[in-house]
Amino acid sequence: MKVFQSLIIFAFLLSILTHSIFAQDETRATATWQVQKYDIAATFPNSETDRNLTVKAVLNLKNVSSRAATTVTLRISPNAEVSAVKVNDATADFTKGEEKIGNGTLRKIVVRVPAIQPNANLSVAVDYKLNVKENSGLNALSPVGSQFLPLSFWYPTPNSWFFARGADSAPMRLQVSAANGETVVSSGTASGNSFEQKLNGQPFFVSGNWDSVNANGVSVCIPKGAEDKSRVNELAQLASDAKTFMTTLLGNSPDVPLKIVAVKRGAGFSSGGTIFVDESALRRQKIDSLTAMTIAEAVAKIWIGNAVIVNGDGFGAIREGLPRYIATLFLENKYGKDIADVERLRQRTAYAAVVKRDAPLNTAAPIDDYYYSTVTNKGAMIWRLLAKQVGQKEFFNALRSQMSDGNLTLQELRAAFGSQKDFLDYSFDQITDMNLLVGAPQSNGAETKIALRNLGAIDATVNITATTASGEKLTAQSTILAKKFGEVSFKTNNKIVRAEVDTDKFYPQIDYSDDVAPREFEDSDVVVAVKRAFDQQDFAKAEKNARIALQNAPRFDDIRTWLGRALAAQGKTADAEKEFRAVLEEKLPTARSLAWANVGLGEIALKNNQNSNAAKFFDDAVKADAEYGATLAARQGRIKANASAATDESIKSFFAQFDKAAVSGSRVNLDAMIISGEIPKFAGGIAGAQEWQTKVLQIDKTDADNALVETNLNIKLLNKDAESGTAVFRLAKVGGNWKLSGVEIFEVR
């Protein structure tokens, strides 16, 4: 499976940055320099073994401080080797240093400049080479496709991604000299491999071999010769619909082309109307929820962050949280409230995982490992609640007014909603301390009373829903004062068996499990409650928990998938099949749900001796490429179903040569068969193998130049016992010859 999934940029932060240097500092430094424009020329190396990108970056800078500046400090990747710096076209001396960022570092380039007065500009040009030791979703240098995203720090800039008040964002001109006739994609207007972006953004590009399909005013770049193009028009239509919807909320659309690019890694990234989606999204049976949200948020960010600069304290609540709120409104408009509510459930579940250790939104910074879970999901909840309190029309009227000058800060928005000062002060300046609790229904004749409690620092006006024994739902509204108890009464002769506070889940809380009485789960994440029982092989309990969860969220496909798996594990085949088919019929399921539902249906078909049907289900699960476990199960099932195997003599010949290289004792022989920069640890681990035999089982060609090859391995590595098992390799054609470009599955024991 892919190492870099849709949240690669976020996962990078979570994995290497473990503490905050800004979190509680109310005197954080302000910016001295602000980029007015980037002008960058990048040149690929001529040789595959040359791992250096040659770059000249010219930055037009403005002194935005209140005093004259005599130095410029630029930040860039520690793998950049700077050869020259010019200031206003004159050669300048510079010094190098390191800046600690959590567990990582950035290289500092410190340049002495003549005194530059406030609001004055200067130009700084930097010549350098960037060494890419190992390809990743952030930066890759490869003959079959390269990419450089902002979080690889491939370009110099004064205020890095980790600046607490927002990274540099500016219009840009980008020129890329690519090798092997590759097509380059970035944001803005393209002329060959040159791009002019008039909106604000951070420089990036990706190269590869694509076919471009134009549909509904959107350009979709798909791998050249892609075997399956099922979702192309639907993805384009989704982006177009999102643009139309958001125009009604945010005003006239910024003039920028919309592009969707199918990528092997880096999916989830977007900037200036260019959106990366997982190439597997093209092959799935329908658009999955993550891809839909990625596209919708990316479209919203064309206004918020690109057309309008977002910076200052708490910028993330606007830059990330507001697009998520708007994107969810769009999904509600397109797919229905029940589907949007499932997305909101996923959002608050993600926030609940970090709520007890996050910082106030006003001081949260990208270096914090909880940053995205907090600013995106809690931020979206706050904007949703604010819009409810002031009215959605008034909310967006005020938002458009504040955006009209091309700049948007949290301070401005808070001032615009002065009537909500107490709520906003709490929401942005304090950590979440609210916990709403509901007591068990207490009946007395024709009246049932329900006790309420608010542990938070602000009042909460909420709906309370009571469910009777016959399934009837009764709703009442109550304001629970801060740090106080409350009570609500229902006049009914029917017995109330369940009560829930804040039914629509407007308020961020530290615990959602006690919103219901009698309490159903101990976890805020109901998926955990079901999965825990399933993992303990208590399938009856997993079924019970799943059914309880689905009573409250019947469109929650993640839970329905677990229900189907629990039923199948108990031998309830007919019921399991019903649930799996319901998942496939959902409007916007996750890719994971699609994969496991197909695996489940494939296993049922196998039991019924319907091998051809089983093979198709397993094949669809493999195409979904959603999760390691699901893909492995699907591949194993496909073998059991005796699915017909595609053959390719050139691929078989490649592995025959690879087997010889693995046991040759020469790392040079092995490296010659692997794309430079890919899987170096794997190559180093198998060099000098004593035995290596590969049997090709199945070949899945994803496009003209890429294939996933399922194999059976029999190997013996140095100082280890003999091992065997399944491995899935990714191959790519370089100069007409196959080379190894990735290891997707390695179940060799």
N, C-alpha and C positions, 0 to 999 in steps of 0.2 A: 504494500500500500504506500501511498505517498507519504514522505516524511513531512512535507509541508502542506498542511491542509488549510481550509479557508481562513483560519485565524492565525496564519504564520507570523504576521507582523506583531500581533498581540502576544503570541506564545514566545517570541524572541524576548520581549520585555520580561515576561514572567520567569523565564529560565535563567537570565543572566543578571538581572537587577533585583537585589534582595532587600534593599532598605532605602529610605528616603532621606535626602539631604535637605529637603525643603519643607517637610510636612508641617511642622509647627512654627516655622520662621515667619513672623509677620513683617520683617524688615528685609525681605528678599530683594536682591539687586534688580534694578530696572535696566532696560536695554540702553546701550550707548549708540549702537548702529542698527539701522534697519535697511534691509535689502530692498532696493527699488526695482532692480531687474537682474536676472541671471542671463548670461550669454555663454553657453558652454559648447565646446566642440570636443567630441570623444572619438577616438580611433581604435578599432580593434587590432589586435596583433595579426601578423601575416601567418604565423605558425601556430598550430594547435598546442604545441608544447610551451609556447610563450604565454605566461599567465598574467600579463600586464596590459591594462587598459591605459592608453595614453590620453591625457586630458589637458585642455586649456580652459580655465574657467575665469570669466571676467564678471566681476560683481560691481554693480553701481550701488554705492552705499550712501546713506544719509545719516548725519549726526542728529539723533532724536533726543539727546540729553540736553540739559540746561547749561552745559559748560563746554568749552573748547576741548577737543579730543586730540591727543598726540600719538596714540597708538591704535592699531586695529588688531584684534585677536580673532582669528578664524579657527574653527574646529573642523576636523576631518578624520577619516578612518586612520587608525594607527598603521595600517598597511599601505598608506600613501607615502611616496617618496617625492618630496617637493624639490624641484631643481631651480626654479626662478620665480621671483615675485616682482611685479611692476606696480607702481602707484602713479596714476595719471600718465601712463606710458613711459615713465622713467624708472630705470632699474632701482630696486629698493633692497636694503639689507633686511634680513629677517632672522629670527631665532625660533628654534623648535622646543617644544615641551610636551608634557603629558598632563592630561586632566583626568582625574579619577571619577568614574561614574559608576557607583555601586561596585560591582565586582569587575567591571570593564574599564577601558580607558578610551579617550579620544586624543588625537594629536592636536596640539595647539601650534598655530603659526602666528607669531607675534611680529608685527611690522610697525616700525617707527614711521610716522607721517608728519608733514608740516601741520601746525595747529589748524584744525578744522573747526570753524565756528558752528554753533547750534543752527540746525536747519540747512547747513551747507552739504554739498555732495562731493564725493570723490570716487574714482574708479580704481579697483584693485584687480590685477590679473595674476593668476597662479598657474604655473606649468608644473605638472606632476605625472607620475605613473602610479596606478593603483594595482597592487598585486592581489590576485584572487587565488588564495591557496586551495580552497575547497568550495565547490559550487553549493549554493543554498537557495532558499526562496527569497533571500534579500539581495544577494548578488551572485551572478553566475557568468562565467566566460566559457562558452562552449561552441563548437562548430555546428551544433544542432539547435542552438538557441541560447541567447544571453539575456540577462536582465539586471538592472541596477535600480533598486528602490531606495527611497529616502533613508530608511533605517539602516542601510549599509554604510551611510555617511560617506558616499562616494564623491561628494562635491564639498568644497569648503563653504562655510557660512558662519556668521558671527554668533548666532543664537541657535544652538543645536536643538534637536527634538526634545531634549530634557530640560530646556529652559522653562522655569516654572510659570512664566507668563506667556508662553507660546513660542513655538519655533518660527523661524523666518519663512515667509510665504510671499511670493512676488510674481509678477509676469516674467516670462522667460522665452529665450530663443535657444533651441537645442539642435545641434547638427551631429549626426552620427555616421561615421564611415565604417560600414559593416563589411565583413568578409563573406565570401562564398555567395554573394548575391542575396543575402538574407533581407527580409523586409523588417523595417524598424517601426515600432508603434510607440507613440507617446500621446500627450494631450495637446489640444489646440489644432490649428490649421496646418495640414501637412503639405509639403512640396518635396516629393521624393523622401529622403531620409532626414529632412529638415522640418522643424516644427516651430510655430509661432503661437505662444499662448498668451493672450491678453489678460486673462483672469489671473488671480493669485494662486500660486501653487508651489510645490516643491519638485525639483527636477527628478525625472525618472524616465526610463525607457525599457522596452523589451524587444528582442529580435527573434525571428523565427521564419518558418515557411508556412504561410497561411493562404487560404482562399478567402476573399472578402465577399460577404453577402450583404447587400443593402436591402433592408426591409423596414417599412414604417418610419423612414427617416433616421434609422439607426444602422451603423456599420457593424457587422459581426465578423470577427476574424476567427476562422476555424482552421484547424490543422489541414494542410494541403492533402487532398485525397482522403479526407475523413470517411470512415466506413459508415458512420451513422450521423445524420444531420437533423434528427427528429425534432429537436427543441429550438432550432435556430430562429424560426419565425416567431415562436412563442416568447423567447427571450427578448427579441427586438420589440414585440408588441408590449411586453411588460414595461420596458424602459420608456417607450413612447407614452403609454398610459400614465406612468408615474410622472412624467414631465408635464402632461396636460393637467393632471390632478394638482400638482404642486404649484402650477401657475395660478390656479384659483386661490391658493392660500398665500403665496409669497410674491405675487406680481409677475410681470413679464419675464419670460425665461431669458437668462443670459445667452448671448450669441456664442455658442461653443458646440462643436460636433459631438454627438454621442457615439461612443465606440464600446463594444463589448469584445473582450479578447479572451479566448479559451487558452488557458495556460496549464502546464504540468504542475507548477508550484507557484506560490505567491498569490493564490486565489484569495479574494477578500479585499485586496488592495484596490483603491480607486483614487483618482484625482482629476479634477478638471473635466469631467465627463467621460473619462476613459476608465473602464471597469474590468477588472480581472475576475474571471469565473473559472472554476475547475473544469478542465476539458471533459471530465466524465459527466458533467451536467448536460452535455449534448447528447449523451447516450442513454440517459435515464428515461423511464417511462413517462415522466412528467416533471415539471419544474419543482424542485424541492424547496423547502421553506428557507434554508440558509441562503441559497442562490437568490431567491426572490427578495429577501431582506437586504442582501448585499447590493442588488441593483437599485432597490428603492432608496436606501440610505445614500448611495452614491449620487443619485439624481438630486436628492435634497441638498447634498453638500455642494452642488454647483452654485446654489444660492448662498448657503451658509458655510463660509470658509474659502470659497473661490471667488465669487462675485463680490462678496463682502468679507473683509478681513475680520477674523475673530481672534482677539488676544486679551491680555490682562489676567488678573487673578481669577481663578475659577473658569478659565476659557473652555476647559474640556466639557463642562456641563452644557455649554452652547454648541461647541464644535462637534461633539459626539452625541450628547444626550438629546438635543433638539432634533437633529435628523432622524434619530431612532423613533422619537415620538411621532414625527410627521410621517415617516415611512410606515409605521404601524397604522396610522390613520388611513394611509393609502391602501394597505392590505385589507383593512376593514371595509373600505369603500368598494374594493374590487372583489373580495372573496367572502365578505360577511363578518359580522361582529363575532360570531363563535370562533372563526379562524383567527381573528385578531386577538381574541382573549387567550387563545392557546399561545400565541407569540408573547403576549404580556406575561403569561404564566412562566414561560421559559426565561424571560428577562428578569422577573423578580426572584426566580430560583437562582439564577446566576449571581444576583446581588446578595441574596441571603447567604451564599457561601463565603462571602468576605465581610459581611456587615459588622461583625464583632471586632474587626481589626482595621477598619478603614479610617480615613481622615475626613474632616469637613470638606465639602466640595470646593470651597473657596481656596483651600490650600493644597488639595490633591494635585500631584504633579506626575508627568509621565514616567518618572523614575520609580514611582511606587508600584509594587507588584500587583496591587489590587486596582490600579488606576482605571483600566478600561471597564472592568466589571462594575466599578462604582460610578464613574462619570457618565457612562453610556446608559446604564440601566436605572440607577437611581435618578440620574438627570431626566430621563424620559418620564419617569413616574412623577417627578416634581412639575414638569411642564404640563403633563396631563391633568394633574390636580389643580394647577393654577388656571388652566383654561376652563376647567369645570367651575371654578369659583367666580371668575370674572366673565365667563361666557366665551365660547370659542371664537365668535366673530370679533369681539372686542380684543381678544388675545392676539389674533393675527393682524388686526388693524394696528395695534400698538407695535407689534413686531416689525411690520413693514415700515412704519414710521421711523423706528430706530435704525433700520437697515438703510435708509435712504441716503445717508452720507457715506456709505461704503465701508463703514467700520461698525463693529458691534462688540460691546463688552458686557460683562455681567453687571457691572456697576450701572450702566445705562438702563439695562432691562429692569433691574431692581427699582430704579428711580421711576421708570415708566409705570410700574405697578405699585405705587406708593400705598395704595389702600390695603395691600396685602403684606405690609412691612413685617409684621410679627411672624407670619408664616414663612416669608422668604429669608428673614434673618435666621430663623431656626433651620430651615432647609439647607442653606448654604454655609452658615458659620458654625454649625454644631454637628457633631456626629449623630447618627441615628440612635435615639434612645426610646422611641415609641414602641410599645407593645400593647396591642389591644386584646383584651381577654373577654370571653363570654362565658357565663355560667350555665349550668344545666337548667332546662326549663322546669319551673315550679308551678304546678297547676293548683288552682283553687276555684272549683266550680267551673263557670264559663269564662274564667280569666286565667291566663298563664303569664307569669312574670319571668323575665330573664335579666339576670344581673350582668352589668357591664363594668369594665375597668379600663382606664387609660394610664399607662405608666409613663407616657411621653410628656415633653415640656410644653406642648401646645394642645389646644382643644382640637378634637376630631369630630367632624360632622359626617356620620356614616349611615349606611343602610344596614339594617339587621333583618335577616331572612329566617323565618321559622318554617319548618317543614312538618306537616302533620303525618300521622300514621298512614293516611290514605294517599300521601304524596302531594297534597296541596301545599303550595308555597304562599306564605303571607309575608309582607314586607312593611317595615316601619322605619322611620328616620329618627335619629337621635344625635344630639351633640354631647359627647363625653368630655367633660372638662379635664384640663391637664392635671395629672397626678391625682385624679379623683375617680370615685365610683359613680355609676349611673344605673339606670334601670329602664326597661321598656316592657310594655304590657300588650298582650294580644287578646282580644275578645273573641273567643271561639269555644265551641263545645267539643271540637275535635282535639284529640290528644296530640300535643306537639312533641315530636321525638328528636328533633335536631334543631340547633340554632347556630347561626353564623353571623359574625360581625364583620363590617366592611366587606360586604359580599362582592363588590366590584374591585376590591383590592387597590384603592387609590393611594393609600398611605404606605410609604416605606416603613418596614418594621424589623425588629431584631429577631422575631420569631413569628411564623405564620401558622404553626401547627396548633396553637391554642386559640385560633380564631373560631374554632368549631367546638361545640359541646353536644353530646359527649365527644371527647377527643378521639379522633380516628387514627392519627399517626403521631409519632414522636418527632418526625423530621419535617422541616419546611419543604424539602424536596420529596414529593411523593414517589418519584421514580426510584429513589433510594430505598424506600420502604418495600416496593415491589421487588426490585432487583436483589435486595438483601435476602429475602425469603427464597427467591429463585436460586441464588448462588448456594444457599444452604440446602438445596434440593427439597425444600418444603413447598412443593408445587401447589398444594391445596391452599396454603396461606398466601402464596403469591397470587393465585387466582382471586382469593377473597379480597386482598388489598387492591388489586387492579380493578375489580368491579366497584369497590367503594370509590376509588379515585375517578372512575368514569361516570359515576352518578353526578359528580360535580363538574366534570370537564369531558363531556361525551365525545368531543372532537380531538382529544389529546392522543394523537397517533402513537407517540412513544409508549404510552401505557397500554394501548390496545395491542401493540406488537408484543409486549411482555405477557399480556393476557393470552394471546394466541399461543405463545411458546409454553406457557404454564399448562394450558389445556392439552397441547400436544404431548407434553411430558407425562401427563396423566392418562394418555390413551384416548382422550375425548376428541377424536379426529374430526368429526363433523362440526363440532363447535369451534375447534381451532381453525378449520378451513374458513368458516364464516367470518371469523375475526380477521384473518389474514387478508381475505378479499375486501373486507371493509377498509382496511388500511390502504390497499391499492386504489380504492375508489375515493379516498380523501382528496380534498381540493389542493392542499398544500402540505403534504407529509414531509418529514425529514428524509434525507437520503438513506440514513441508517434504517428507518422504518421500511422504506421500499426494499432495501436489501434483505432484511430479516424476514419480511412477509413473503418474499419470493423464495427464500430458503425454506421457510415453513411449508409453503405450498409444494415445493419440489420434493420435500421429504414425504409429504402425504401422498403425492402422486407415485413416488417410488414404492410405498407400501401397497398401493393399489395396482402395482405392476404396469403403470402407465409411464413407461420409460421416456417416450418421446416428449410427453408433457412435462415430465420432471426435468428433462434436459433443458427445455426452454425456460422454465422458471429459474433454474440454476444459472443459466446463461444471463438472464436479466439481472440476477443478483450480482454476478461478476461485473457486468457493465455498470452497475450502480457505483461500484468502487467506493463504497461508503465507509467501511470499517474493516479492520484487519480480520476480526473474528468472523464476520459475516462472509467476507470474500473467501477466506480459507474454507469455511463450511460449504460454500457454494461450489468451490472447485473440487472438493472431495466428493460432494454429491453428484457432480457432473460425471466424474469417473465411474461412480456406482451405476449411473444411468446408462453407461456405455455410449455416451454422446459421441457422435462422429468427430474425429479429430482432424483439423486442418493440417496440411503438410506443406513444407517448404524446404526443398533440398539445400538451399543456401543457408538457412538457419541451422539445419542439422550439420552441415559442413562447418559452420562457425563453432559449434560446440565441440565438434571433434578436435578442432584446432585448439580450442580453449582448454580442453582436457589435457592436451599435450603441454601447453604452456604452464598449467598449474603444477605439473610434476617435473617441469624442466629444471627447477632450482634457480631460475633466472627471473628476477623481478622485471627486467627489461622486456622479456618475452610476454609477460602477463600484462604489463602496462600498455603494450602495443595494441592489445585487444579491448582496452577500456578507454572510454572517452576521458580526455584529460580533465582533471578536477572533480571527477565523479568517484564516489565510494572508495576513497583512498584507504580507509581503515579496513574495509573488506578485502581489498587487494593485498594489503600488508599482512592480513591474518592468514591468507591461504597460500601465499608465496612459499614454495618449497614443500608443498603437500606431497606425501608419499603415495597416495592414491587419489584419483579424482575421475569418476565416471559419470557422465551425464546422459540420461535417457529423456528425450523430448516426448512429452505426453500430449500437450495441447498448445496451439498457437492462436493467439488473439491479436490480429492486426488492427490497431486503432486508427491508423492512417497509412499513407503511402510509405512513410519512412520510419514508422515506429511499430513495435510489436511487443506484446507481453507473452512470455514463453514459460509454460508450466513444465517442470521437469521433475524427474526422480533422480536423486543424487546418491551415490555410494562413494564415500570419501574416507580418507585417513590422514589427518593432519599430523604434523610433527609433534611427538610426545603425547599423542592422544589416541584413544581407542577408535576403532572403525565406527563410522556413523552412516546413517542413511535417512532419507526422508524427502519431503517435498520442498522445492524451491521455485519461486517465480521470478524470472529475470526480465528486465526491460532492455530491449535492444533498439538501437537507432542506427540508421544508415549515415555513414560519413564517406563522401566520395564514392558512393555506390556500394560500399562494403559495410557489413554489420559490425557494430561495436557494442560492448556492454555499457549501458548508461544508468543502471540502477538495479537494486535487489528489492523487490516488493514484498516477498514472503520468503522466510528461511526457516522451515520446520525440520531441521536435520538434527537428529539426536543419536 
